[in-house]
Amino acid sequence: MISGPPRGMRDFYPEDVRLRNWLFSLWREVSESFGFEEYDGPLVESEELFTRKSGEEIVGQLYNFEDKGGRRLALRPEMTPTLARMIIAKGTSLPRPIKWFSIPQCFRYERMSRGRRREHYQWNLDIVGVKEPSAEAEVIAAAVEFLKRAGLGKDDFKVFLSNRRLLATLLRSKGLPDEKFAEVCVVIDKKGKVAEPALKEMMENLGLSAAMVDGVFEVLRVDSLEEAEGLLVGTNTSLEALEETKRVLEYLSYYGLAGFCRFDISIVRGLLYYTGPVFELFDVDRKFRAICGGGRYDNLLESYGGGKVTAVGLGFGDVVISEILAEKRLLPDFQKKIDFVVIPFSQQERKVAMELSQSLRTKGNNVSITLDTRKLGKALAGADRAGAEKVAIVAPDELAEGKVVLRDMRTGEEKAVPIGEVG
């Protein structure tokens, strides 16, 4: 006996699909309000697309296989490499900047926990071809706008912003070799999920000296941009990344979002291709995993064989936000919408019932028809369970006069109405 879907996957019953459709609709609404265009790509991609640049964590989580032609393929674990491939394929024919969004289903074979599945849908926003930190502010503002439209406010979530270049500069000032930076970021990304002694052990296993590990944790205790600047002043180090981070926060204040944002040097994101500002949004109590996250990835397209192109992206999964909205009772009522249920009294009335159903549909109504012959009481009970607003009963006595019985399921009121006037 097959008891359920594969571990980590989900079935979507009709009520689940109604929730999903509402979520996708709101994502699309916000995307379009910010001027983004929708794109899509294949669920299955070349395995190499993900093994080249995503980092060891993603590579180890791939659902990968060999097809009948001997090609190595994988279910997409994320959308950004597909975006890069598609943009490179078009070359310079795409006008810049590119503002695209997508809602792909992604697959990762990973350890499950609250808010984490082995498949999920993800709202992706990407801006390609903009050097200014205004791109980061734009995608963050879009994410916040969605959360606000979903019913959340600044007392419910916060935007945590950092900068990989700034972090690299700070760690370099503490003696960390540049070649160790990417590996250390993978460990830092586990902060808050793994205890500090375990993090230190992971760093030592990377070959870091005790002094280097202490330096990393000194940097991680930096609590503000002013404190970060204090560590760099007098070190003959460029403050460009620091100023870039300040501008992102400044631009976010122009959107009226200063109250939603704070600096957090420990935000690094797990993927290796991020190159500058990075961010994650969390519920204020940190009861859940990150709601969404993203950042700047200026070298990704070039690494795939494209030109030097700047880019900023956001990934926003469906699992965590659905759990948060459910806990806060902010999800809409996803009852099935049926305008009419048409009930033929017997098989003799079925022809007229079917014709009436089609007529009502052409007028824009959602219409269900009782497909089998059943007692009227059971048929009405079924219409009630379906959430019908009205029921049209095609009965012989009324039909002889060219009428049907129209019942309002909310009030129970019934009246005979000419067939042509229904709907």
N, C-alpha and C positions, 0 to 999 in steps of 0.2 A: 504494500500500500504506500503511495506517495503522499507524504504528510504535509508538504509545504514547499516553498521555493528554495533554491540553493542558499546555503548559509550566507547571511549578509545581504541578500537581495530582498526585494519587497514585491508583494502582490498589491495591486491597486484596484480595490473594489469601487463600484460607482461613486460612493460617497468620498472615497479618497481621490478619485479623478476630479470630482467637483472642487475639492480643495486645491489640487494641483492646477487646475485650469484657472482658478481665481488668482493664485500666486503668479502664474505665468502671465496672466492678463495684466496684473499690476506691474510686474517687471517690464513688460512691453510698453505699457502706458508711460512709465517714468523714463525709459530709454528714449522713446520718441519725443517726450517733452524736453529732453536735453539734446535732441538733434542726432541721436545715434540711429544707424541703419542695421537691420537684422541680416545675418549671414548664417550659414550652416556648413557642415562638412561631414565626411563619412564617419560612422561609428568605429569602423576598423581602419587602422592606418598601418603603414610600414613600421615595424618594431624599431628600426633605426631612428625614426623621427623622435622617439622618446628616449632612447638609450644614449644619444649623443650629448644632450645638453640639460636634461632635467635633474640629474643628480642621482646618487646611489639609492636614496630612499624610494624614489619613484620607480626606478629600474627594478628594485626588488619586489615591488607591488604590482607589476604588470600582469594582466591576464593575456599571456602571449602564446602563440601557437604557430605551427607550420601549415600552410594551405596545401592543396593537392598539387600545386605547381612548384612546391618546395620553397615558397617565399615565406619569410619570417614576418608575421603580422601581430598586432596587439589591439585589444579594445582600448579606446582612448582613455587615459587616466586624467587628462586635462585637455583644454582646448587651445592654449596659446601656441604650441608647436604647429597645429593645423592652421591657425591664423597666419603664422609666419610663412608657412609653405604656400598658402593661397596668395598672399601679398607678393611674395617673390615671383610666383608664376605670372603675375600681371606686370611685373617690372615697374616702369615709370608711368604706365598708362593710368594708374589710379591717382586721382588728384589728392594732394595733401592739404590739410591733415585728414587722415582716415578716422572716422568715428563709427565703429561697428559694435554690435552686441549680438549675443547668441545665448541660447538656453539648451546646452547639450546635456545628454546623459553620460556620466563618466563612471569608470570602473577602476577600483584599486583593491588588490588583495592585501588587506591590512587588518591589524587587530581591532576588533570592534569594541566600542565603548559608547557611553551616552552621547548622542549627537553624531555618531560616526557609523556609517554603513559601508558595505563594499561596492555599492552603487549609489549614485545620487545625481540629481539634476543640479545644474549650476548656472547661474546668471553671470555671464561674462561681459564686461565693458572694456573696450580697448581704444586708446587714442594713439595713433601712429603718426609721427612726423612733427611733433611739438617738443621743443627743447625746454620751454619755460615750465616752471612748477605749477603754472595754471592748469596743466593737464592733470596733475595729481589732485588738485583742488576740485576739478570738475567731476572726476569719477567718485571721489569721496562725497561730494555734495549730492550726487545722484543716489548713492547708497543711503545717505541720511534721509533724502527726500522719500525714498521708498519706505523706510522705517516709520517716518512721520505719517505717511498716508496709510500705513498699516495700523496706526494707532499708538505708536511708541513715542516717547518724548525724551528730553535730556536727563530725566531722572531714571530712565530705563536702560540706557546704553551710553557708551563713550567711544570716541575714536582715539586710538593710541598710535602715535606717529613716531617714526625713527628714520634713520638714513644709514644705509649700509656703508656708504663712503665715509660718513662721519664716524661710524663705529670702527671701520678699518683704520682710520687716522688715529683714533684714541688708542686702539689696541697696539698699533705700531709704536706709539709713544711709550707704551709699557713693555716694549721689547718683543712683541709677538712677530715672528717672521711672516711676510706676506703670503708665502706658500701654504701656511697653516690656516689662513683666515677662513676659507670656504668650509673646511672641516669643523672649525670652531663654531661657525654659524649654525651648522647642523645641530651641534650640542646645545648652543644657546637657545635654539628654537624649542628645546624641550623644557626650558625653564617654566616653572609653574605646574608642569606635569610630572617632573622627576625631582626628588629631593636633592638639596645642594651637595651632600657628600657624593651622591651618585654622579652628579654633573662633574664634580672635580675628578672623580675616578675616570670618567670618559675622556676628559681633557688630558689627564696623565697618560692614558692609553694611546693618545695621539702623538706622544713624544714630547709634550710640553714639560718644561721644568717647573718646579714648585713656585719659583718667582714669576714665571709667565702665568701660571694658573692664578696666583694671587693678583696679578695685574689685571687679568680678565675680570675677576670678581670686583676689583676696585672700580673698573669702568662700568660694570653692571649696576653699581650702586649710585651712579650719576642720575640725578633726579630732575634735572632741568637743563635747558640749553645754556643758561648762564653758568651752571656748574661745569658743563662740558667745555665751554669757552675758557673757563678758568684753568682747566687741565692743559689746554693747548697754548695759551698765551705764553710767550717766551720760549717755545720749543722749535721755532723756525719752521712751523708747519702751516700749510695752507688752511685758511678758514673758509674756503669755498663751499665745502659740504655743509658747514655750520650755517652759512648765510642762505644756502639753498633751502635748508630745513626751516629757517625762520620765514622765508618767503612763502612756503607752502602754508604755514600757520597763518601768515598775514592774509593770503588770498582766501583762506577758509573763513577768516573773520569778515571779509567782504561779503561772503554768502550769508552772514549772520550765524555762523556755526562755531564761534569761539568758545561758547559754553559747552560744546559737545566734545572738545578736543583737548588732548594733553600729550606731552612728550614722554616717550618711554624708550630708552636706548636698547632695551632687551628685545624689542620687536625686530625680527630679522627675516621672517618667512623661511620656509624650508627648502625652497627651490633655489638652485645655484645661479640661475640667470639674472636675478635681481641685481641692479647696479647702483641704485641711489635711494631716494626716499621710499620707505615701505610703511605699511599701515595695517592695522587689524581693528575690527570693531567687536566689542564685548558687551554683554549685559553688565550692569553696574556691580552686581554681586558676584560675578565670575562663576556662576553656577553651571554655565554651559561652556562648550567649546567656542572658539571664535565664530562670530556671526558671519563675517566675511573678511577678506583681506586682499592685499595686492601691492603694487609698487611699480617702480620704473625698471625697465629692462632694455637698456639702450644698445646692447651688443648682440641680442638674440638673432635678429634677422641676418646680420653680418656673419654670424657663426654658421648659419645654414647656407651661406653662399650668396646672400643678398648684399646690397650696399649698406653703408653706415646709416642706419635709420634709428631715430629715437622713438621710444614707445613707453606707454604706461597702461597697466591693466588692473582689473578688479575681478575677483572670483567670489561668488555669493551662493552658497549651497542651500538646498531646500530643506534639509533635515533639521538643523538647529533652529532656524527661524520659525519653522512650523511648531516645534516644541515650545519655544518661548511664547509665541502668540496663543497657543493652546493653554499654557499655564496661566497667562494673564487674561484669558477668556476674551481675546480680541478677534478670534476667527469669526467670520460671518456665518449665518445660518445657511448651510449648504443643502437645503431641501431641494429635491427634484422639482423642477417647474413644469407643471402640466396645466395648460389652460382648460382643456376639455377632455373628458373621457366620454366616448360615445358607446352606448350600450344597446345592442339590438335585443329586443324582447325574446325573439326566437329566430330560427334560421330563416323564416319567411321575411324578416325585416333586415337581413344582413346586407342585401344589395343597397338599400337606401342608406343604411348605417355607414357603409364603406364610401358611398358617394358623398355623404355629408362630411365624413372625416377628411376626405381630399379637399372639399370645398373650404373647410375651416383652415386647412394647412395653407392653401393658396392665399388666404387672408392674413397669414403671418402668425397663426396660433400653433402652439405645441399641443398635439392631439394624440391620444392613445385610444385604441378601440378594443373592446372586449373580444378576444379572438375565439373564445369557446362559448358554448351556450350554458349559462348558469342561472341559478335563481337570482332574482333582482336584488334581494338582500345581500347576497354574497358579492354580486357585482358592484353594488354601492360601497360595501366595505373595502373591496379592492381599490376602488377609485379614491376612497379616503386615505388608504395607506400610501397610495401613489402621490398624494398631495395635490389632487386635482382641485381647481377652483370651481369648476362647473361640470355638471354631467348632463349630457343630452340623451334621453331615453327614447328610443325609437320603438313605440308600442303600437299595436294594431288599431286601437280605437282612435287615437289621436292622428295616426298616419292616414286613416281614412278621410280626415278633414284637412290633410296637407300640413299637419303640425307634428311637433315632437314635444316631449315634456322636458323643460329646462329646469335643472335643480341647482341652486346655489349651495355649495358644500359648506360654506361658512355659516350661513344663516338657516339652512334647511328649507328655504322658501322654494316652492315649485310653481310653475305656470306653463300652460301650453302656448307655444310660440310657432308661427309659420316657419317652415324649414328655411325659406330664403332669408329670414331675418336673424337666424342664429349666427353669432360671431360678430 
